[in-house]
């Protein structure tokens, strides 16, 4: 994978420049939503992420997210995701699975439930000191936009660029703190998504600690820009994000051959 590092860096810079052009008002297909911006503070985003490797090729993904808001009309939101992982090679991972999202409005009123199928490609470069991760995700969504109405089918693409830098030494090993930064864009498409291409942008900056080879924790700041499908206003959510990552490797080690 050493030879692939320049290619990944060039791809990273190209994708980052494309994201900046998409987010710049001059390059947007729709006018920048000027009438109103709603900013929400004091949000807590709790995340548990796990990729368990069972064999050379196969593993399972499990994920839980809990968003708690004190200043938004959205009181809370829970997301649960599960999937099957296929390891093409150690640094190239394919995943397919199902996700369920349930929200509750401020005051305890039920919000919009959502069912998703998703397909994902994860590409990592762990040989350099700055570790890169590209995540491409395609989602098929069934969303109940209004209570007691039929579900609407929507399509969405997501791309996340993530960088992690150990603050001590050159490798992400046990007992090492690290700095992490990421950005993810959400693009809607299809006949029910003709209002706006860009739906969300999530920018994240945090500090992490590698507890063991399999477990790490992170705390950081997440800025979430949300552009509703039909409203002219847009929303900025500022979150404190806590993450626990647990990625055990359950493959049986090959015993050493006796001389």
Buried (B, 14 or more C-beta within 10 A) or exposed (E): BEEEBEEBBEBBEEBEEEBEEBBEEEEBEEEEBEEEEBEBEEBBBBBBBBBBBBEEEEBBBBBBBBBBBEBBEBBBBBBBBBBEBEBEEEBEBBBBBEBEBBBBBBEEEEBBBBBBBBBBBBBBBEBBEBBBBBBEBBBBBBBBBEEEEEBBEBBBBBBBBBBBBBEEEEEBEEEBEBBBBBBBBBBBEEEBBEEBBBBBBBBBBBEBBBBEEBBBBBEBEBBBBBBEBEBEEBBBBBBBBBBBBBBBEEEEEEEEEEE
